[in-house]
Amino acid sequence: MRFNMHNFYSAVVSFLRVFYMKRNIFLAGSVLFACAVNAQAGVITHYDVDFNSPIHTPGSTPTTGSGADTPTKIGFGSPTVKEQFGALDDQPLVFNSNGNTAPYLYDQIGFRLGRGYDNYRFEYDILASNLIGSEYQMTLLLDTPTVQNVYLRPNGQIGLTGRILSPPPAAAYFEEESILKFVIDVDLAASRWNIAVNGSHITSSTFQSSGGDIDNFRFSLGKKGFNSPRNDDVYVALDNLKVTSFVDGPDPIPVSEPGAFVLFGMALLGLFSKKRLRTRLTA
């Protein structure tokens, strides 16, 4: 069950006014501040990863962890942070199958998501080299847990899971050695997503989430098919990854009902403690 924190604020304010009126402005402010910490309006940032030092080291795989500035895990291979790759000159992460053990020739990183929002925006810069004409593809995988993918295909087109853009718009063709700035908006409430590259609209279509959220997302470079030939000359670089959610107006992020009651309990505890302290001082 989701809880409307705007109404909760009003209830807390009314409660404090009834019991203490103007004598407890400081306590009331403290309680409302505690509520505000759990309520954020506007843009909520889940990830902001640029693969820069000192968190990430050039020549090594990226640091992993639970923070907003690191991938959660390295799924396959050994994607490596580089000082620069082509036009991406500020420590991008480079994917390549060189050194990977067959048959798993993927370079892949993964991020945990599943934050309970009804929308997510994925922004990132990507640059491909020798991908066109190979039998490799670069994929953004969104685990819902049913997978929804965005591809850089070896035929030079941008595509989606189970769908070939026909006819593809001019912006759906990408050029190698050029930075592609992706902006992908997923509206889970409307079951739609919109994809734009370098400011140009690619497509807006149905987004199917089997679990009602995006649990994880992954970036992966690998062979298009199991029997596709190995090609260690294919490189794809990733940088400036940002994942956000948008919250309308003054309404904050959804807060679970148990969490709201914890805050309410804190308010009651503060009132009770103040009353006991005053009783002791007047005894």
C-alpha positions in Angstrom: 0.0 0.0 0.0 1.3 3.4 -1.0 1.0 6.4 1.4 0.4 10.0 0.5 3.0 12.0 2.5 1.4 15.3 1.7 -1.7 14.3 3.7 0.6 12.8 6.3 2.3 16.2 6.7 -1.0 17.8 7.3 -2.0 15.3 9.9 1.3 15.7 11.8 1.0 19.5 11.8 -2.6 19.3 13.1 -1.6 16.9 15.7 1.2 19.0 17.0 -0.9 22.1 17.0 -3.6 20.5 19.1 -1.3 19.3 21.8 1.3 22.0 22.1 0.3 25.0 19.9 3.0 27.7 19.8 5.1 26.4 22.7 6.6 23.6 20.7 7.5 25.2 17.4 11.0 23.7 17.6 9.7 20.2 18.1 7.2 20.5 15.3 9.9 21.8 13.0 12.1 18.8 13.9 9.4 16.3 13.2 8.5 18.0 9.9 12.2 18.0 8.9 12.4 14.3 9.6 9.4 13.8 7.3 11.0 16.0 4.6 14.1 13.8 4.6 11.9 10.9 3.5 10.0 13.0 1.0 11.7 14.4 -2.1 10.0 16.2 -4.9 11.3 16.8 -8.4 14.1 14.7 -9.8 15.4 11.7 -7.9 18.9 10.4 -8.9 19.5 6.7 -8.7 22.8 6.5 -10.5 25.3 9.0 -11.7 28.4 7.1 -13.0 31.2 8.7 -15.0 33.9 6.1 -14.3 36.3 8.8 -13.2 39.1 8.6 -10.7 39.6 8.1 -7.8 36.6 5.7 -7.6 37.5 4.0 -10.9 41.1 3.4 -12.1 42.2 3.5 -15.7 43.4 0.1 -16.9 41.2 -1.8 -14.5 37.6 -3.0 -14.4 35.3 -0.5 -12.7 34.8 -0.5 -9.0 31.5 -2.2 -8.0 29.3 -1.6 -5.0 26.0 -0.4 -3.8 26.6 3.3 -4.3 25.1 5.6 -6.9 28.5 6.1 -8.6 29.4 2.4 -9.3 28.0 -0.6 -11.1 26.5 -3.2 -8.9 28.4 -6.1 -10.5 30.5 -7.2 -13.5 28.4 -9.9 -15.1 30.8 -11.2 -17.7 34.3 -10.5 -19.1 36.4 -7.6 -18.1 35.1 -4.2 -19.3 37.9 -1.8 -18.6 38.2 1.9 -17.7 40.3 3.8 -20.2 41.8 7.3 -20.1 40.0 7.9 -23.3 38.4 6.2 -26.3 37.9 8.2 -29.4 35.8 11.2 -28.8 35.0 10.0 -25.2 38.1 11.6 -23.5 37.1 11.5 -19.8 37.7 7.9 -18.6 34.9 6.0 -20.4 34.3 2.3 -19.8 35.3 0.2 -22.8 33.7 -3.2 -23.7 35.6 -5.7 -25.9 35.7 -9.5 -26.0 39.6 -9.8 -26.1 40.7 -12.1 -23.3 37.2 -13.5 -22.6 36.8 -17.2 -22.5 34.5 -18.9 -25.1 31.6 -19.5 -25.3 30.9 -16.5 -23.0 32.5 -13.7 -25.0 30.4 -11.0 -23.4 31.7 -7.9 -21.6 28.8 -7.0 -19.3 28.1 -4.8 -16.3 24.9 -4.7 -14.2 23.1 -2.3 -11.9 20.4 -3.0 -9.3 17.3 -0.8 -9.6 13.8 -1.8 -8.4 13.1 1.5 -6.6 9.4 1.3 -6.9 8.9 4.4 -9.1 6.5 4.5 -12.0 9.0 6.1 -14.3 12.7 6.0 -15.1 15.0 8.0 -17.4 18.2 6.5 -18.6 20.8 8.8 -20.1 24.2 7.8 -21.3 26.9 8.4 -24.0 28.1 5.6 -26.1 30.6 5.2 -29.0 31.1 2.1 -31.2 34.1 1.1 -33.2 34.1 -1.8 -35.8 30.6 -2.9 -34.7 29.0 -2.3 -38.0 29.6 -5.2 -40.3 30.5 -7.5 -37.5 28.3 -10.1 -35.9 28.3 -8.4 -32.5 25.8 -6.1 -30.9 25.7 -3.7 -27.9 22.7 -4.1 -25.7 21.0 -2.2 -22.9 18.9 -4.8 -21.1 16.1 -3.8 -18.8 15.0 -6.6 -16.5 11.4 -6.3 -15.5 12.1 -9.3 -14.9 11.0 -10.0 -18.5 13.8 -8.4 -20.5 13.3 -5.3 -22.7 16.3 -4.4 -24.8 17.7 -1.5 -26.8 20.3 -2.6 -29.4 23.1 -1.1 -31.4 22.9 -3.7 -34.2 25.7 -4.7 -36.6 23.7 -3.4 -39.5 24.1 0.1 -38.2 20.5 0.4 -36.8 19.2 1.1 -33.3 16.5 -1.5 -32.4 14.2 -2.8 -29.7 13.3 -6.2 -28.3 11.2 -8.1 -30.8 10.8 -5.1 -33.0 12.4 -3.8 -36.2 11.7 -0.2 -36.8 10.1 -0.3 -40.3 10.8 2.0 -41.9 13.4 3.2 -39.5 13.7 6.9 -39.1 17.0 8.5 -40.2 17.9 9.0 -36.5 17.7 5.2 -36.0 20.9 4.8 -38.0 24.1 5.4 -36.1 27.6 6.2 -37.2 30.7 4.7 -35.6 33.4 6.8 -33.9 30.7 9.3 -33.1 29.2 9.9 -29.6 25.6 8.8 -29.4 23.7 10.5 -26.5 20.8 8.3 -25.5 17.8 9.5 -23.5 15.4 6.7 -22.8 12.2 7.5 -20.8 10.2 4.5 -19.4 6.7 5.2 -18.2 5.7 2.1 -16.3 2.2 3.6 -15.5 1.4 4.0 -19.1 3.4 1.0 -20.3 5.3 3.1 -22.8 8.8 4.1 -23.5 10.4 6.8 -25.6 13.9 6.7 -27.1 15.9 9.6 -28.4 19.5 9.8 -29.6 21.4 13.1 -30.0 18.2 15.0 -29.5 16.3 13.2 -32.2 13.2 11.0 -31.6 13.7 7.3 -32.5 10.5 5.7 -31.4 7.8 5.6 -28.8 6.2 2.2 -28.2 4.8 -0.3 -25.8 6.9 -1.2 -22.8 6.0 -4.5 -21.2 7.0 -4.9 -17.5 6.0 -8.3 -16.2 6.7 -7.3 -12.6 5.6 -3.7 -12.5 9.1 -2.3 -12.1 12.6 -2.5 -13.6 14.5 -4.7 -11.2 18.0 -4.4 -12.8 19.6 -3.0 -16.0 22.7 -4.2 -17.8 25.0 -3.1 -20.6 26.5 -5.9 -22.7 28.6 -6.3 -25.7 28.7 -9.7 -27.3 28.1 -12.0 -30.3 24.7 -11.6 -32.0 24.3 -15.4 -32.2 25.8 -18.4 -30.5 27.5 -19.5 -33.7 28.6 -16.0 -34.7 32.4 -15.7 -35.3 34.6 -14.1 -32.6 35.8 -10.6 -33.4 38.1 -9.0 -30.8 38.3 -5.8 -33.0 34.9 -4.7 -31.9 34.9 -2.0 -29.2 32.1 0.0 -27.5 32.7 2.7 -25.0 30.2 3.9 -22.4 30.3 7.1 -20.2 28.2 9.7 -18.4 25.5 7.3 -17.2 22.6 8.8 -15.3 19.4 7.2 -14.1 16.6 9.3 -12.6 12.9 9.3 -11.7 10.5 12.3 -11.8 8.0 13.1 -9.1 5.2 15.5 -10.0 4.5 18.7 -8.0 4.7 18.7 -4.3 4.0 15.0 -3.9 7.1 13.2 -2.9 8.3 9.7 -3.6 5.9 6.9 -2.4 6.6 5.9 1.2 5.4 2.6 2.6 2.7 2.7 5.2 5.0 1.1 7.8 7.6 3.8 7.2 5.0 6.6 7.7 4.0 5.1 11.0 7.6 5.0 12.1 7.8 8.7 11.5 4.5 9.2 13.3 5.8 7.2 16.2 8.9 9.4 16.4 6.6 12.4 16.8 4.7 10.8 19.6 7.9 9.7 21.3 9.2 13.3 21.1 6.1 14.7 22.6 6.1 12.1 25.4 9.7 12.7 26.2 9.2 16.5 26.4 6.2 16.0 28.7 8.3 13.7 31.0 11.1 16.2 31.1 8.8 19.1 32.0 7.2 16.9 34.8 10.7 16.2 36.3 11.7 19.9 36.2 8.5 21.0 38.0 8.5 18.2 40.6 
